[in-house]
Amino acid sequence: MQSRLDYYKASPDVTKAMLALGERVGRSSIEKPLAELVRLRASQLNGCAFCVDMHATDARKGGETERRLTAVVVWRETPFFTDRERAALEWTEAVTLIAQTHVPDDVWEAVKPHFSDQEIADLTLLIVAINGWNRIAVSFRQMPA
């Protein structure tokens, strides 16, 4: 598969704005290890090879275990994740698949006990950002290095 377009060159100002969003979200209230799991799960759902590779690599560098990284795709069927992580992964799936799920009330009720209002907002913006990057990378066939 070949890359279709270098979006950094084609639209540098808009790309810089996306980068700024990602940087700001990276400094939000969501802890870095959880943020990488969220980015990884959204990227898996969106079929973004570039982002799956990047965020699995970043998670490993941050100390995440191979066992947990492998299990993210089947997080419901494993005992490897905390209740907070499970709530975040479920929220990630609902927000990422919004056209199908419309983010159900039971998912909202499941995330609320584990996150403050600010954290829910930050988590949602993190999911929005990675979904944006996934759509860019998939559309332009960005390949893992």
N, CA, C and O atoms as a GROMACS GRO file, in nm:
protein
  580
    1MET      N    1   0.085  -0.117   0.000
    1MET     CA    2   0.000   0.000   0.000
    1MET      C    3   0.090   0.124   0.000
    1MET      O    4   0.192   0.128   0.069
    2GLN      N    5   0.051   0.222  -0.077
    2GLN     CA    6   0.128   0.346  -0.086
    2GLN      C    7   0.054   0.462  -0.022
    2GLN      O    8  -0.069   0.470  -0.027
    3SER      N    9   0.130   0.551   0.039
    3SER     CA   10   0.071   0.673   0.092
    3SER      C   11   0.010   0.753  -0.022
    3SER      O   12   0.064   0.757  -0.133
    4ARG      N   13  -0.102   0.818   0.007
    4ARG     CA   14  -0.174   0.895  -0.094
    4ARG      C   15  -0.134   1.042  -0.096
    4ARG      O   16  -0.130   1.104  -0.202
    5LEU      N   17  -0.105   1.097   0.021
    5LEU     CA   18  -0.087   1.241   0.031
    5LEU      C   19  -0.005   1.272   0.155
    5LEU      O   20  -0.024   1.210   0.259
    6ASP      N   21   0.085   1.366   0.144
    6ASP     CA   22   0.159   1.417   0.259
    6ASP      C   23   0.079   1.536   0.313
    6ASP      O   24   0.096   1.649   0.266
    7TYR      N   25  -0.006   1.510   0.410
    7TYR     CA   26  -0.096   1.614   0.460
    7TYR      C   27  -0.021   1.723   0.536
    7TYR      O   28  -0.070   1.835   0.547
    8TYR      N   29   0.097   1.691   0.589
    8TYR     CA   30   0.178   1.794   0.654
    8TYR      C   31   0.216   1.902   0.552
    8TYR      O   32   0.210   2.022   0.582
    9LYS      N   33   0.256   1.860   0.433
    9LYS     CA   34   0.292   1.954   0.327
    9LYS      C   35   0.168   2.020   0.266
    9LYS      O   36   0.169   2.140   0.238
   10ALA      N   37   0.063   1.943   0.245
   10ALA     CA   38  -0.056   1.993   0.176
   10ALA      C   39  -0.131   2.098   0.257
   10ALA      O   40  -0.186   2.192   0.201
   11SER      N   41  -0.132   2.082   0.390
   11SER     CA   42  -0.208   2.174   0.475
   11SER      C   43  -0.136   2.194   0.608
   11SER      O   44  -0.184   2.146   0.711
   12PRO      N   45  -0.024   2.263   0.607
   12PRO     CA   46   0.056   2.275   0.729
   12PRO      C   47  -0.013   2.346   0.844
   12PRO      O   48   0.005   2.307   0.960
   13ASP      N   49  -0.093   2.448   0.817
   13ASP     CA   50  -0.157   2.522   0.926
   13ASP      C   51  -0.261   2.437   0.998
   13ASP      O   52  -0.268   2.438   1.121
   14VAL      N   53  -0.342   2.366   0.923
   14VAL     CA   54  -0.444   2.281   0.984
   14VAL      C   55  -0.378   2.163   1.057
   14VAL      O   56  -0.420   2.125   1.165
   15THR      N   57  -0.274   2.108   0.996
   15THR     CA   58  -0.202   1.998   1.061
   15THR      C   59  -0.140   2.045   1.192
   15THR      O   60  -0.141   1.972   1.291
   16LYS      N   61  -0.085   2.166   1.194
   16LYS     CA   62  -0.030   2.222   1.318
   16LYS      C   63  -0.137   2.238   1.425
   16LYS      O   64  -0.110   2.218   1.543
   17ALA      N   65  -0.257   2.273   1.384
   17ALA     CA   66  -0.368   2.285   1.480
   17ALA      C   67  -0.403   2.148   1.538
   17ALA      O   68  -0.429   2.136   1.658
   18MET      N   69  -0.403   2.045   1.454
   18MET     CA   70  -0.428   1.909   1.504
   18MET      C   71  -0.317   1.866   1.600
   18MET      O   72  -0.344   1.806   1.704
   19LEU      N   73  -0.194   1.897   1.565
   19LEU     CA   74  -0.082   1.864   1.653
   19LEU      C   75  -0.095   1.936   1.787
   19LEU      O   76  -0.066   1.878   1.891
   20ALA      N   77  -0.138   2.061   1.784
   20ALA     CA   78  -0.155   2.138   1.907
   20ALA      C   79  -0.263   2.076   1.995
   20ALA      O   80  -0.249   2.070   2.117
   21LEU      N   81  -0.372   2.031   1.933
   21LEU     CA   82  -0.477   1.962   2.010
   21LEU      C   83  -0.419   1.838   2.076
   21LEU      O   84  -0.441   1.815   2.195
   22GLY      N   85  -0.346   1.759   2.000
   22GLY     CA   86  -0.286   1.638   2.056
   22GLY      C   87  -0.191   1.666   2.169
   22GLY      O   88  -0.190   1.595   2.270
   23GLU      N   89  -0.110   1.770   2.153
   23GLU     CA   90  -0.017   1.807   2.260
   23GLU      C   91  -0.091   1.851   2.385
   23GLU      O   92  -0.053   1.813   2.496
   24ARG      N   93  -0.195   1.931   2.369
   24ARG     CA   94  -0.270   1.980   2.484
   24ARG      C   95  -0.343   1.866   2.554
   24ARG      O   96  -0.344   1.859   2.677
   25VAL      N   97  -0.404   1.779   2.477
   25VAL     CA   98  -0.474   1.664   2.535
   25VAL      C   99  -0.373   1.575   2.609
   25VAL      O  100  -0.406   1.515   2.711
   26GLY      N  101  -0.252   1.568   2.558
   26GLY     CA  102  -0.147   1.489   2.624
   26GLY      C  103  -0.108   1.543   2.760
   26GLY      O  104  -0.049   1.471   2.840
   27ARG      N  105  -0.140   1.668   2.786
   27ARG     CA  106  -0.112   1.730   2.917
   27ARG      C  107  -0.238   1.741   3.002
   27ARG      O  108  -0.239   1.815   3.101
   28SER      N  109  -0.340   1.669   2.967
   28SER     CA  110  -0.467   1.679   3.039
   28SER      C  111  -0.464   1.595   3.167
   28SER      O  112  -0.359   1.545   3.208
   29SER      N  113  -0.579   1.581   3.228
   29SER     CA  114  -0.590   1.510   3.355
   29SER      C  115  -0.583   1.358   3.341
   29SER      O  116  -0.578   1.287   3.441
   30ILE      N  117  -0.583   1.307   3.219
   30ILE     CA  118  -0.578   1.162   3.199
   30ILE      C  119  -0.433   1.115   3.204
   30ILE      O  120  -0.347   1.165   3.131
   31GLU      N  121  -0.408   1.019   3.292
   31GLU     CA  122  -0.272   0.970   3.308
   31GLU      C  123  -0.220   0.907   3.179
   31GLU      O  124  -0.295   0.842   3.105
   32LYS      N  125  -0.092   0.927   3.153
   32LYS     CA  126  -0.030   0.887   3.026
   32LYS      C  127  -0.051   0.738   2.992
   32LYS      O  128  -0.087   0.708   2.879
   33PRO      N  129  -0.030   0.646   3.087
   33PRO     CA  130  -0.051   0.504   3.052
   33PRO      C  131  -0.194   0.475   3.006
   33PRO      O  132  -0.215   0.399   2.911
   34LEU      N  133  -0.292   0.535   3.071
   34LEU     CA  134  -0.430   0.515   3.031
   34LEU      C  135  -0.457   0.582   2.896
   34LEU      O  136  -0.527   0.526   2.813
   35ALA      N  137  -0.401   0.700   2.875
   35ALA     CA  138  -0.419   0.768   2.748
   35ALA      C  139  -0.368   0.682   2.632
   35ALA      O  140  -0.431   0.678   2.526
   36GLU      N  141  -0.256   0.614   2.651
   36GLU     CA  142  -0.203   0.528   2.545
   36GLU      C  143  -0.294   0.409   2.519
   36GLU      O  144  -0.312   0.369   2.404
   37LEU      N  145  -0.353   0.351   2.624
   37LEU     CA  146  -0.447   0.241   2.605
   37LEU      C  147  -0.570   0.288   2.526
   37LEU      O  148  -0.620   0.217   2.439
   38VAL      N  149  -0.618   0.407   2.559
   38VAL     CA  150  -0.733   0.465   2.490
   38VAL      C  151  -0.700   0.489   2.343
   38VAL      O  152  -0.778   0.453   2.255
   39ARG      N  153  -0.585   0.549   2.318
   39ARG     CA  154  -0.544   0.574   2.180
   39ARG      C  155  -0.530   0.443   2.102
   39ARG      O  156  -0.569   0.434   1.986
   40LEU      N  157  -0.473   0.344   2.167
   40LEU     CA  158  -0.455   0.214   2.103
   40LEU      C  159  -0.590   0.151   2.070
   40LEU      O  160  -0.610   0.102   1.959
   41ARG      N  161  -0.683   0.152   2.165
   41ARG     CA  162  -0.813   0.087   2.140
   41ARG      C  163  -0.891   0.158   2.030
   41ARG      O  164  -0.949   0.092   1.944
   42ALA      N  165  -0.894   0.290   2.031
   42ALA     CA  166  -0.964   0.363   1.925
   42ALA      C  167  -0.900   0.333   1.790
   42ALA      O  168  -0.970   0.313   1.690
   43SER      N  169  -0.768   0.328   1.786
   43SER     CA  170  -0.697   0.301   1.661
   43SER      C  171  -0.725   0.160   1.610
   43SER      O  172  -0.735   0.138   1.490
   44GLN      N  173  -0.736   0.065   1.702
   44GLN     CA  174  -0.773  -0.071   1.662
   44GLN      C  175  -0.912  -0.071   1.599
   44GLN      O  176  -0.933  -0.129   1.493
   45LEU      N  177  -1.006  -0.006   1.664
   45LEU     CA  178  -1.143  -0.001   1.613
   45LEU      C  179  -1.151   0.064   1.476
   45LEU      O  180  -1.231   0.024   1.392
   46ASN      N  181  -1.067   0.164   1.454
   46ASN     CA  182  -1.068   0.238   1.328
   46ASN      C  183  -0.978   0.174   1.221
   46ASN      O  184  -0.973   0.224   1.108
   47GLY      N  185  -0.909   0.067   1.254
   47GLY     CA  186  -0.824   0.000   1.157
   47GLY      C  187  -0.706   0.085   1.112
   47GLY      O  188  -0.666   0.079   0.996
   48CYS      N  189  -0.651   0.163   1.204
   48CYS     CA  190  -0.540   0.252   1.171
   48CYS      C  191  -0.407   0.187   1.210
   48CYS      O  192  -0.365   0.194   1.325
   49ALA      N  193  -0.342   0.124   1.112
   49ALA     CA  194  -0.217   0.054   1.137
   49ALA      C  195  -0.108   0.148   1.189
   49ALA      O  196  -0.032   0.113   1.279
   50PHE      N  197  -0.101   0.267   1.130
   50PHE     CA  198   0.001   0.364   1.172
   50PHE      C  199  -0.015   0.397   1.321
   50PHE      O  200   0.082   0.393   1.396
   51CYS      N  201  -0.136   0.429   1.363
   51CYS     CA  202  -0.160   0.470   1.501
   51CYS      C  203  -0.153   0.352   1.598
   51CYS      O  204  -0.106   0.369   1.711
   52VAL      N  205  -0.198   0.234   1.558
   52VAL     CA  206  -0.183   0.116   1.644
   52VAL      C  207  -0.036   0.093   1.673
   52VAL      O  208   0.003   0.072   1.788
   53ASP      N  209   0.046   0.097   1.569
   53ASP     CA  210   0.190   0.078   1.586
   53ASP      C  211   0.250   0.186   1.677
   53ASP      O  212   0.325   0.155   1.769
   54MET      N  213   0.215   0.311   1.650
   54MET     CA  214   0.270   0.422   1.728
   54MET      C  215   0.232   0.412   1.876
   54MET      O  216   0.318   0.428   1.963
   55HIS      N  217   0.106   0.388   1.904
   55HIS     CA  218   0.062   0.392   2.043
   55HIS      C  219   0.098   0.266   2.120
   55HIS      O  220   0.116   0.272   2.242
   56ALA      N  221   0.109   0.154   2.054
   56ALA     CA  222   0.161   0.035   2.121
   56ALA      C  223   0.308   0.056   2.156
   56ALA      O  224   0.353   0.021   2.265
   57THR      N  225   0.383   0.114   2.063
   57THR     CA  226   0.525   0.145   2.087
   57THR      C  227   0.540   0.245   2.201
   57THR      O  228   0.623   0.225   2.290
   58ASP      N  229   0.460   0.352   2.199
   58ASP     CA  230   0.467   0.452   2.305
   58ASP      C  231   0.429   0.392   2.440
   58ASP      O  232   0.489   0.425   2.542
   59ALA      N  233   0.329   0.305   2.441
   59ALA     CA  234   0.288   0.241   2.566
   59ALA      C  235   0.399   0.152   2.621
   59ALA      O  236   0.425   0.152   2.742
   60ARG      N  237   0.465   0.078   2.533
   60ARG     CA  238   0.578  -0.005   2.577
   60ARG      C  239   0.689   0.082   2.637
   60ARG      O  240   0.744   0.049   2.742
   61LYS      N  241   0.720   0.192   2.570
   61LYS     CA  242   0.822   0.283   2.622
   61LYS      C  243   0.784   0.338   2.758
   61LYS      O  244   0.871   0.366   2.841
   62GLY      N  245   0.654   0.353   2.783
   62GLY     CA  246   0.605   0.402   2.911
   62GLY      C  247   0.594   0.294   3.018
   62GLY      O  248   0.551   0.322   3.129
   63GLY      N  249   0.633   0.171   2.984
   63GLY     CA  250   0.633   0.064   3.083
   63GLY      C  251   0.516  -0.032   3.074
   63GLY      O  252   0.504  -0.122   3.158
   64GLU      N  253   0.430  -0.017   2.976
   64GLU     CA  254   0.316  -0.107   2.962
   64GLU      C  255   0.365  -0.247   2.926
   64GLU      O  256   0.462  -0.263   2.852
   65THR      N  257   0.298  -0.348   2.979
   65THR     CA  258   0.339  -0.486   2.953
   65THR      C  259   0.284  -0.535   2.819
   65THR      O  260   0.180  -0.491   2.772
   66GLU      N  261   0.358  -0.626   2.762
   66GLU     CA  262   0.316  -0.687   2.636
   66GLU      C  263   0.183  -0.762   2.654
   66GLU      O  264   0.098  -0.761   2.565
   67ARG      N  265   0.168  -0.825   2.767
   67ARG     CA  266   0.046  -0.902   2.793
   67ARG      C  267  -0.078  -0.812   2.788
   67ARG      O  268  -0.178  -0.847   2.726
   68ARG      N  269  -0.070  -0.697   2.854
   68ARG     CA  270  -0.185  -0.605   2.854
   68ARG      C  271  -0.207  -0.543   2.716
   68ARG      O  272  -0.321  -0.527   2.673
   69LEU      N  273  -0.099  -0.509   2.647
   69LEU     CA  274  -0.113  -0.451   2.512
   69LEU      C  275  -0.182  -0.550   2.419
   69LEU      O  276  -0.269  -0.513   2.340
   70THR      N  277  -0.143  -0.675   2.428
   70THR     CA  278  -0.204  -0.778   2.344
   70THR      C  279  -0.352  -0.796   2.378
   70THR      O  280  -0.433  -0.827   2.291
   71ALA      N  281  -0.386  -0.776   2.503
   71ALA     CA  282  -0.522  -0.800   2.549
   71ALA      C  283  -0.616  -0.680   2.534
   71ALA      O  284  -0.735  -0.694   2.559
   72VAL      N  285  -0.566  -0.565   2.493
   72VAL     CA  286  -0.653  -0.448   2.480
   72VAL      C  287  -0.771  -0.478   2.388
   72VAL      O  288  -0.884  -0.436   2.414
   73VAL      N  289  -0.746  -0.550   2.281
   73VAL     CA  290  -0.851  -0.579   2.183
   73VAL      C  291  -0.962  -0.666   2.244
   73VAL      O  292  -1.074  -0.666   2.194
   74VAL      N  293  -0.931  -0.739   2.349
   74VAL     CA  294  -1.030  -0.826   2.416
   74VAL      C  295  -1.038  -0.792   2.566
   74VAL      O  296  -1.050  -0.881   2.649
   75TRP      N  297  -1.031  -0.665   2.597
   75TRP     CA  298  -1.021  -0.621   2.736
   75TRP      C  299  -1.135  -0.674   2.824
   75TRP      O  300  -1.114  -0.699   2.942
   76ARG      N  301  -1.253  -0.693   2.769
   76ARG     CA  302  -1.367  -0.741   2.849
   76ARG      C  303  -1.346  -0.885   2.898
   76ARG      O  304  -1.400  -0.923   3.002
   77GLU      N  305  -1.269  -0.962   2.824
   77GLU     CA  306  -1.251  -1.104   2.855
   77GLU      C  307  -1.126  -1.134   2.936
   77GLU      O  308  -1.089  -1.250   2.952
   78THR      N  309  -1.059  -1.031   2.987
   78THR     CA  310  -0.937  -1.053   3.063
   78THR      C  311  -0.946  -0.987   3.200
   78THR      O  312  -1.024  -0.894   3.220
   79PRO      N  313  -0.865  -1.034   3.295
   79PRO     CA  314  -0.861  -0.972   3.428
   79PRO      C  315  -0.750  -0.868   3.441
   79PRO      O  316  -0.718  -0.827   3.553
   80PHE      N  317  -0.692  -0.824   3.330
   80PHE     CA  318  -0.570  -0.744   3.334
   80PHE      C  319  -0.591  -0.594   3.353
   80PHE      O  320  -0.493  -0.521   3.368
   81PHE      N  321  -0.715  -0.547   3.353
   81PHE     CA  322  -0.741  -0.404   3.355
   81PHE      C  323  -0.821  -0.364   3.479
   81PHE      O  324  -0.909  -0.438   3.524
   82THR      N  325  -0.790  -0.247   3.532
   82THR     CA  326  -0.862  -0.196   3.649
   82THR      C  327  -1.002  -0.152   3.609
   82THR      O  328  -1.033  -0.140   3.490
   83ASP      N  329  -1.086  -0.127   3.708
   83ASP     CA  330  -1.221  -0.078   3.679
   83ASP      C  331  -1.216   0.057   3.608
   83ASP      O  332  -1.296   0.083   3.518
   84ARG      N  333  -1.124   0.141   3.647
   84ARG     CA  334  -1.108   0.272   3.581
   84ARG      C  335  -1.069   0.254   3.434
   84ARG      O  336  -1.124   0.319   3.345
   85GLU      N  337  -0.974   0.165   3.409
   85GLU     CA  338  -0.932   0.139   3.271
   85GLU      C  339  -1.047   0.080   3.189
   85GLU      O  340  -1.066   0.116   3.073
   86ARG      N  341  -1.122  -0.011   3.249
   86ARG     CA  342  -1.236  -0.072   3.180
   86ARG      C  343  -1.340   0.033   3.143
   86ARG      O  344  -1.395   0.032   3.033
   87ALA      N  345  -1.367   0.122   3.235
   87ALA     CA  346  -1.463   0.229   3.208
   87ALA      C  347  -1.414   0.317   3.094
   87ALA      O  348  -1.492   0.356   3.007
   88ALA      N  349  -1.285   0.349   3.094
   88ALA     CA  350  -1.228   0.432   2.988
   88ALA      C  351  -1.232   0.360   2.854
   88ALA      O  352  -1.262   0.422   2.751
   89LEU      N  353  -1.202   0.232   2.853
   89LEU     CA  354  -1.204   0.156   2.728
   89LEU      C  355  -1.347   0.144   2.674
   89LEU      O  356  -1.369   0.153   2.553
   90GLU      N  357  -1.442   0.125   2.763
   90GLU     CA  358  -1.581   0.118   2.719
   90GLU      C  359  -1.628   0.253   2.664
   90GLU      O  360  -1.697   0.258   2.562
   91TRP      N  361  -1.590   0.361   2.731
   91TRP     CA  362  -1.623   0.496   2.684
   91TRP      C  363  -1.558   0.520   2.547
   91TRP      O  364  -1.620   0.576   2.457
   92THR      N  365  -1.434   0.477   2.534
   92THR     CA  366  -1.362   0.492   2.407
   92THR      C  367  -1.436   0.422   2.294
   92THR      O  368  -1.454   0.479   2.186
   93GLU      N  369  -1.479   0.301   2.318
   93GLU     CA  370  -1.551   0.227   2.215
   93GLU      C  371  -1.682   0.296   2.178
   93GLU      O  372  -1.715   0.307   2.060
   94ALA      N  373  -1.756   0.341   2.277
   94ALA     CA  374  -1.886   0.405   2.250
   94ALA      C  375  -1.869   0.536   2.173
   94ALA      O  376  -1.944   0.564   2.080
   95VAL      N  377  -1.770   0.616   2.213
   95VAL     CA  378  -1.747   0.744   2.144
   95VAL      C  379  -1.691   0.720   2.004
   95VAL      O  380  -1.730   0.788   1.909
   96THR      N  381  -1.600   0.627   1.991
   96THR     CA  382  -1.542   0.596   1.860
   96THR      C  383  -1.647   0.544   1.763
   96THR      O  384  -1.647   0.578   1.645
   97LEU      N  385  -1.736   0.461   1.812
   97LEU     CA  386  -1.841   0.400   1.729
   97LEU      C  387  -1.973   0.476   1.743
   97LEU      O  388  -2.080   0.415   1.741
   98ILE      N  389  -1.966   0.606   1.758
   98ILE     CA  390  -2.082   0.689   1.791
   98ILE      C  391  -2.198   0.673   1.694
   98ILE      O  392  -2.314   0.680   1.736
   99ALA      N  393  -2.172   0.652   1.566
   99ALA     CA  394  -2.281   0.635   1.469
   99ALA      C  395  -2.361   0.509   1.497
   99ALA      O  396  -2.479   0.502   1.465
  100GLN      N  397  -2.297   0.410   1.558
  100GLN     CA  398  -2.365   0.285   1.592
  100GLN      C  399  -2.423   0.288   1.733
  100GLN      O  400  -2.532   0.236   1.757
  101THR      N  401  -2.351   0.349   1.826
  101THR     CA  402  -2.388   0.338   1.967
  101THR      C  403  -2.463   0.458   2.023
  101THR      O  404  -2.544   0.444   2.115
  102HIS      N  405  -2.438   0.574   1.968
  102HIS     CA  406  -2.491   0.700   2.022
  102HIS      C  407  -2.458   0.717   2.169
  102HIS      O  408  -2.531   0.785   2.242
  103VAL      N  409  -2.350   0.656   2.213
  103VAL     CA  410  -2.299   0.661   2.350
  103VAL      C  411  -2.414   0.638   2.449
  103VAL      O  412  -2.470   0.733   2.504
  104PRO      N  413  -2.447   0.512   2.472
  104PRO     CA  414  -2.563   0.477   2.554
  104PRO      C  415  -2.553   0.526   2.699
  104PRO      O  416  -2.444   0.548   2.752
  105ASP      N  417  -2.668   0.542   2.759
  105ASP     CA  418  -2.674   0.587   2.899
  105ASP      C  419  -2.601   0.492   2.993
  105ASP      O  420  -2.539   0.537   3.089
  106ASP      N  421  -2.607   0.361   2.968
  106ASP     CA  422  -2.540   0.269   3.060
  106ASP      C  423  -2.388   0.285   3.054
  106ASP      O  424  -2.320   0.262   3.154
  107VAL      N  425  -2.334   0.325   2.940
  107VAL     CA  426  -2.190   0.351   2.930
  107VAL      C  427  -2.156   0.479   3.006
  107VAL      O  428  -2.054   0.487   3.075
  108TRP      N  429  -2.242   0.578   2.994
  108TRP     CA  430  -2.226   0.704   3.070
  108TRP      C  431  -2.227   0.673   3.220
  108TRP      O  432  -2.142   0.722   3.294
  109GLU      N  433  -2.323   0.593   3.263
  109GLU     CA  434  -2.332   0.559   3.406
  109GLU      C  435  -2.211   0.479   3.452
  109GLU      O  436  -2.172   0.488   3.568
  110ALA      N  437  -2.152   0.401   3.364
  110ALA     CA  438  -2.035   0.320   3.399
  110ALA      C  439  -1.908   0.404   3.412
  110ALA      O  440  -1.820   0.370   3.491
  111VAL      N  441  -1.898   0.512   3.335
  111VAL     CA  442  -1.776   0.592   3.339
  111VAL      C  443  -1.777   0.693   3.456
  111VAL      O  444  -1.672   0.725   3.510
  112LYS      N  445  -1.896   0.741   3.493
  112LYS     CA  446  -1.906   0.847   3.595
  112LYS      C  447  -1.842   0.816   3.730
  112LYS      O  448  -1.780   0.905   3.788
  113PRO      N  449  -1.854   0.694   3.783
  113PRO     CA  450  -1.793   0.669   3.914
  113PRO      C  451  -1.640   0.670   3.915
  113PRO      O  452  -1.578   0.682   4.021
  114HIS      N  453  -1.581   0.658   3.798
  114HIS     CA  454  -1.436   0.643   3.791
  114HIS      C  455  -1.361   0.768   3.748
  114HIS      O  456  -1.238   0.772   3.755
  115PHE      N  457  -1.435   0.871   3.704
  115PHE     CA  458  -1.374   0.991   3.651
  115PHE      C  459  -1.450   1.114   3.698
  115PHE      O  460  -1.573   1.113   3.709
  116SER      N  461  -1.377   1.220   3.726
  116SER     CA  462  -1.440   1.349   3.758
  116SER      C  463  -1.497   1.408   3.629
  116SER      O  464  -1.471   1.358   3.520
  117ASP      N  465  -1.575   1.514   3.641
  117ASP     CA  466  -1.630   1.580   3.522
  117ASP      C  467  -1.517   1.627   3.430
  117ASP      O  468  -1.525   1.609   3.308
  118GLN      N  469  -1.413   1.686   3.487
  118GLN     CA  470  -1.300   1.730   3.405
  118GLN      C  471  -1.235   1.612   3.335
  118GLN      O  472  -1.203   1.620   3.216
  119GLU      N  473  -1.216   1.504   3.407
  119GLU     CA  474  -1.153   1.386   3.347
  119GLU      C  475  -1.239   1.328   3.235
  119GLU      O  476  -1.186   1.284   3.133
  120ILE      N  477  -1.371   1.327   3.252
  120ILE     CA  478  -1.459   1.277   3.145
  120ILE      C  479  -1.447   1.367   3.022
  120ILE      O  480  -1.441   1.318   2.909
  121ALA      N  481  -1.445   1.496   3.044
  121ALA     CA  482  -1.428   1.589   2.932
  121ALA      C  483  -1.292   1.567   2.865
  121ALA      O  484  -1.283   1.561   2.742
  122ASP      N  485  -1.186   1.556   2.945
  122ASP     CA  486  -1.052   1.535   2.891
  122ASP      C  487  -1.042   1.400   2.818
  122ASP      O  488  -0.983   1.392   2.711
  123LEU      N  489  -1.101   1.296   2.876
  123LEU     CA  490  -1.101   1.165   2.813
  123LEU      C  491  -1.174   1.170   2.679
  123LEU      O  492  -1.128   1.113   2.580
  124THR      N  493  -1.286   1.239   2.675
  124THR     CA  494  -1.363   1.250   2.551
  124THR      C  495  -1.285   1.327   2.446
  124THR      O  496  -1.285   1.289   2.329
  125LEU      N  497  -1.219   1.434   2.484
  125LEU     CA  498  -1.138   1.510   2.389
  125LEU      C  499  -1.017   1.430   2.341
  125LEU      O  500  -0.975   1.443   2.226
  126LEU      N  501  -0.961   1.348   2.428
  126LEU     CA  502  -0.854   1.256   2.388
  126LEU      C  503  -0.905   1.160   2.280
  126LEU      O  504  -0.836   1.136   2.181
  127ILE      N  505  -1.024   1.107   2.300
  127ILE     CA  506  -1.084   1.014   2.204
  127ILE      C  507  -1.115   1.086   2.073
  127ILE      O  508  -1.092   1.032   1.965
  128VAL      N  509  -1.167   1.207   2.082
  128VAL     CA  510  -1.193   1.287   1.962
  128VAL      C  511  -1.064   1.309   1.884
  128VAL      O  512  -1.062   1.295   1.761
  129ALA      N  513  -0.957   1.344   1.954
  129ALA     CA  514  -0.829   1.370   1.887
  129ALA      C  515  -0.775   1.246   1.817
  129ALA      O  516  -0.735   1.254   1.701
  130ILE      N  517  -0.774   1.132   1.885
  130ILE     CA  518  -0.719   1.012   1.821
  130ILE      C  519  -0.808   0.967   1.706
  130ILE      O  520  -0.758   0.917   1.606
  131ASN      N  521  -0.938   0.983   1.718
  131ASN     CA  522  -1.026   0.949   1.606
  131ASN      C  523  -0.997   1.038   1.486
  131ASN      O  524  -0.999   0.991   1.372
  132GLY      N  525  -0.969   1.165   1.510
  132GLY     CA  526  -0.931   1.254   1.401
  132GLY      C  527  -0.803   1.208   1.334
  132GLY      O  528  -0.796   1.200   1.211
  133TRP      N  529  -0.702   1.178   1.414
  133TRP     CA  530  -0.575   1.129   1.358
  133TRP      C  531  -0.594   0.998   1.283
  133TRP      O  532  -0.536   0.978   1.177
  134ASN      N  533  -0.675   0.909   1.338
  134ASN     CA  534  -0.701   0.782   1.270
  134ASN      C  535  -0.762   0.806   1.132
  134ASN      O  536  -0.722   0.743   1.034
  135ARG      N  537  -0.857   0.897   1.125
  135ARG     CA  538  -0.924   0.923   0.998
  135ARG      C  539  -0.827   0.984   0.896
  135ARG      O  540  -0.836   0.955   0.776
  136ILE      N  541  -0.737   1.068   0.943
  136ILE     CA  542  -0.637   1.126   0.854
  136ILE      C  543  -0.541   1.017   0.805
  136ILE      O  544  -0.517   1.004   0.685
  137ALA      N  545  -0.488   0.939   0.898
  137ALA     CA  546  -0.388   0.837   0.862
  137ALA      C  547  -0.447   0.729   0.772
  137ALA      O  548  -0.382   0.685   0.677
  138VAL      N  549  -0.569   0.686   0.800
  138VAL     CA  550  -0.632   0.584   0.716
  138VAL      C  551  -0.664   0.642   0.578
  138VAL      O  552  -0.639   0.577   0.477
  139SER      N  553  -0.720   0.761   0.574
  139SER     CA  554  -0.759   0.823   0.446
  139SER      C  555  -0.639   0.840   0.353
  139SER      O  556  -0.651   0.818   0.232
  140PHE      N  557  -0.525   0.879   0.409
  140PHE     CA  558  -0.408   0.906   0.327
  140PHE      C  559  -0.308   0.790   0.327
  140PHE      O  560  -0.196   0.804   0.276
  141ARG      N  561  -0.350   0.676   0.384
  141ARG     CA  562  -0.270   0.553   0.384
  141ARG      C  563  -0.131   0.574   0.445
  141ARG      O  564  -0.031   0.529   0.390
  142GLN      N  565  -0.128   0.642   0.559
  142GLN     CA  566  -0.001   0.661   0.629
  142GLN      C  567   0.044   0.527   0.684
  142GLN      O  568  -0.033   0.458   0.752
  143MET      N  569   0.167   0.491   0.656
  143MET     CA  570   0.218   0.359   0.694
  143MET      C  571   0.310   0.367   0.816
  143MET      O  572   0.380   0.467   0.835
  144PRO      N  573   0.309   0.262   0.898
  144PRO     CA  574   0.404   0.258   1.008
  144PRO      C  575   0.546   0.262   0.954
  144PRO      O  576   0.575   0.208   0.847
  145ALA      N  577   0.633   0.326   1.029
  145ALA     CA  578   0.774   0.336   0.985
  145ALA      C  579   0.850   0.210   1.015
  145ALA      O  580   0.969   0.202   0.985
   0.00000   0.00000   0.00000
